[in-house]
């Protein structure tokens, strides 16, 4: 990229909102609010939308724009201080994990641990923990 273009490029900031497509908003609200314990935001919205606060990043749950829209998703990684305790608590609330918490990588100053699960619409989700 020429230097002149670099000076005019927009400065992207932190992610403020993530949209996740679900098939049943009330069922998804129950999962994210009750099973995962994420605070639902009181934002006036039609019944096809729901909003949650993920430590300053807004999560928007919405119905597909078109009924036959293809299923594409991204993985949401939730940071937790104790991955084993968090996974156990969520499992007791009915969250179904696809694996156990496991070591992903040894970094110079910490270990990275993860475990994966899905929401009722099979959107992939994960817990991650940086263990010092």
N, C-alpha and C positions, 0 to 999 in steps of 0.2 A: 504494500500500500504506500503510495507516495506520501511524503511528510505533510503536504498540504491537506490531503484527505484525513490524515490522522488528527490534525488540529480541529477539523470540523465534525468529527464523528461524535455521536451522542455519548454522554457519559452514563452508562447503565449503572443503576444503583442496586440495592438488595431487592430480592424478590418480595413483593408485597402481598400477592395473592396467587394461589394455585387452584385451578378448577379441576374437579374430578367428576366424571360422568357416572351417574348411577341410574338404575332402572326404577327404583322405588324410593322416593325421597324420605317419607316417614320411617321406613325400615332402616335406611342409611343413617338418618338422624339418631335413631335409637342406638345403632351400633357405635357411631362416633362419640355420641354424648354419654351413653350409659355404659357400654362395654369398655371403650377406650378412655372415658373420663375427660374428654376434651370439652372446654367451655364453649357452649353455643352462644353466638352473638345475637343480640336483639336488634336485628336490622330489618326494617320493613321490606318484605320481599314477597313475591307471589309464591304459592305453594310448591312450585317447581324448583325452588331454590332454598338453600339453607347455608348459613355461614358459621364458621368456627374460628376461634383464636388459637393458633398453634405458636405460642410464645412470640407474638408479634407478626406472624405471617398468617394472613387470612386464608382459610380453606373454604372454597365454595363448592358445594355439592349441587349438581343440576341434572335435569333430565337431558337426554340427547337432543340436539337441535333438530334432527330428523329421525323418524322412527326406525329406519333401517341403517343408521349410521354404523360404520365399522367400529369394532372394539379396539381401541388403542389406548394405552395407559402408560403412565410413568410410575416408578416406584417412589413412594413417600417414605423417607427414613426419619423416624422419630428418635431423637437423642434421649437416652435415659442414663442416670448415674449407675444403677445396678441392674444389668440386663436380666440376670437370673430372677431377682425379686419381681421385676416388672413383668416378665413373661409368665411367672407363676400367678400373679394377681390377675392379669388379663385372661389367662386360661381358666381361672376360677369364675370369671365373668362370661365364659362361653366363647372366647376367641379361640379359633382353631389355627394352630401353628403348623407349618409345613416342615419344620425342622426344629431342632433344639438350639439354644444359644451356642455359638461356636466361634472359635478364633478365626479371623479372616487374615490378619496380618500383624506382624511384630514390627512396630515402628521404633525409631531410636529412643523415644521417650514414653511410649505407651503401646498397649496392645489394642487392636480394633476387633471388637466382638459384634456379631449380628445374629439375628434370628428373623425369619420371614413368616408372614401370615397374609390372609386375604380378608377383604370386607365381604359383605353378603353378595356383592356384584362381581366378586372375584378380582377386584382391583388389587394389585400387589402392594403390600405394605411391609415395613421392617422396623425392628428396634435396633438401634446401634449404641454401643457404649465404648468410650475410650477409657481403658483401664490402665492406670499408672502403676 
